[in-house]
Amino acid sequence: MTQRVLVVGASVGGATAAITLRAAGIETVMVERELHRAKPCGGLFRPQRFRNSTCRPTS
């Protein structure tokens, strides 16, 4: 029997869970409802903090 997992939420925890499950050979699908905005550092820092920094959020 094939194991399948749906991970809801692409936060740091959700992404880590999906990567770990996939590495274990489990078929994994991850969904995120809000893909229209970047959340640098998992939302820990506001995007405004990056304006004067050399670190830039990726999308």
N, C-alpha and C positions, 0 to 999 in steps of 0.2 A: 504494500500500500504506500502511495506517495504522500508525504506530509506536505501540507501547504499552510502558509501563515499569511495573514493580512495584518500589516502594521499600519495603524492609523495615526498620522502625525509624523512629520519629518523633522522634529526637533532633534536636539543632540541625543536624547534618550531613544527616540524612535529610530533615528539613523543608525545608532550603535546596535540596537536590537536587530535591525534588518541586516546589517553587515555581519553580525555574529551568526545569525540564523543561516544566511547564505553560505558563509564559510563552513558551516556544519553540514552543508549539502541539502538544506531544506528549501524548497521552492518558496520564495518570499516576494510579496508585492507590498510596496509602501505607497500610501496616498497622503496627500496634503491638500487641504482646502484653500489655503492662501499662498499661491505661488507668485502673486503680483508684486511682492515687496521683498527686499533683502533684509535679513535679520542678522547683522554681523555678530559673531560670538554668541549665537543662540539667543539673541535679544538682551544679553547682559549689558552691552553698551548701546547707547542711542546712536543712530547714524550721524548726528551732528558732531559727535566726539571725533569722528574720523576726518572731518573737513581739514583740520590743521595737523593731521598726522600723516606719516609716510605709509601707514597701514591702510589699505583700502578693502572694503567688503567686496566679495565676489558674488556673482549671480549665476 
